Amino acid sequence: MAEPNILSCDALLTRVETIFTRAGVRRESAEAVARVIVAGERDNCKSHGIYRIEGCLRVLAAGKVVPDAVPELHDAGKSVIEVDAKGGFSNPAFYTARAALAARARETGLAALVIRDCLHFSALWHDVEALAEDGLASLSMCPSYSFVAPAGGKEPLLGTNPLAFGWPRKGAHPYVFDFATSVAARGEIELHRRAGKPIPEGWAVDRDGKPTTDPEAALDGAMLTFGGHKGSAISTMVELLSGAMLGEFMSKEALDFMGGTDLLPRHGALVIALDPQVFAARSGRDPIAEGEKLLTAIGAQGARLPSERRFAARDRALRDGITLSDTELAQLDRFEAMGLAAVAA
């Protein structure tokens, strides 16, 4: 029986960062991108782990992302702070603005970050977890590509449009949820396709609007929102708040701009940070302690809080390392050795 391929989180981070620097990405940006990819793998979120490397390399090879972009912060001292990603990855832009966003939220109680012209490929829980570490509650959202049909429709118009929320806790992992407003993430359907497995019923329709469990037909048709009209309304809200309101692309525009779904999307993003201590200041109560009563009561019923499985996977990975398949390890070797040539057509 073959020995498992186990890498420490730090070792995998070094390898992924090397892949991106050798592909021409600015070192600071490569580190930020590698950090979120390894975090996905560490937390057993395979659809946002090293699976994402190939997509990032493809958009670099196509010249659709600026590898040496230096995010530019615009802070006029108001509640809205902007950071221009300048066509680079979204993660370096967020980390460029994180400290300013947190400081403004503590000062005024509420602050918003507008990320402009970024290439997005990752989950959003990184943003809200980082802000929870700063003692802040937060919301993060962005459009994507128009892969999803609105409730009652069959044509792709909405994005998978993720929404994430974080709440700080003392002595415990933060309360975090992060989900696509589609029934499943696009990457999950792609992973089913690669594995030759059918997708669950209710995830998608084919190009004729008929329900399908064939991942190929689903990718050629339209995904569905969770919760029918409720998910469709929330997805539309994300389009409006993180697209139209920012003056950035909505999901249909992002698709038209990139010219197809083969490459990762460019658009904007919105992060809202709130300081519970400011909101509760005149109440005489500790908002974090009050919130803990609710979260503890949920657990006392035997209910699982969002992200508990992910945090458990994280604890295991930090202790025992990250296990990769032979195929995954070979792909890492190939990307590290060949760089952009590994994804050349």
Number of C-alpha atoms within 10 A of each C-alpha: 3 5 5 11 13 16 16 16 20 14 14 22 20 15 16 23 25 21 25 26 18 17 20 16 24 17 16 14 25 24 21 18 25 25 20 23 27 26 20 24 23 26 22 21 18 17 20 22 20 25 18 17 20 16 16 21 25 21 21 22 18 12 10 18 24 19 22 17 18 19 25 16 17 13 16 9 9 10 17 17 20 21 23 23 25 21 20 27 29 28 27 21 27 27 17 17 22 19 13 17 27 25 16 22 23 19 13 14 19 23 23 22 23 22 29 28 22 27 26 21 22 18 24 24 23 21 22 28 24 18 27 25 16 16 23 25 25 26 23 25 28 28 34 30 27 23 26 30 24 23 16 10 12 20 19 20 21 28 30 29 28 22 22 22 24 26 25 26 19 11 6 7 15 24 21 22 19 20 19 21 26 28 19 20 19 19 14 15 25 17 16 16 18 11 9 12 13 14 21 14 11 15 21 32 26 21 17 12 15 13 19 22 18 21 25 18 18 26 19 16 24 29 33 30 29 20 14 14 13 13 19 22 16 19 27 19 16 27 26 18 18 26 25 15 13 16 13 24 28 30 27 18 19 24 24 14 13 16 11 12 14 11 19 23 27 30 27 28 28 22 27 23 28 25 27 20 17 15 13 14 11 8 9 7 11 13 16 16 12 10 14 17 10 11 16 12 11 13 11 10 8 8 11 12 14 13 17 15 14 15 16 12 18 21 14 15 20 14 11 13 19 24 17 16 11 12 9 14 16 12 17 20 14 15 24 20 14 15 20 22 14 16 17 11 6
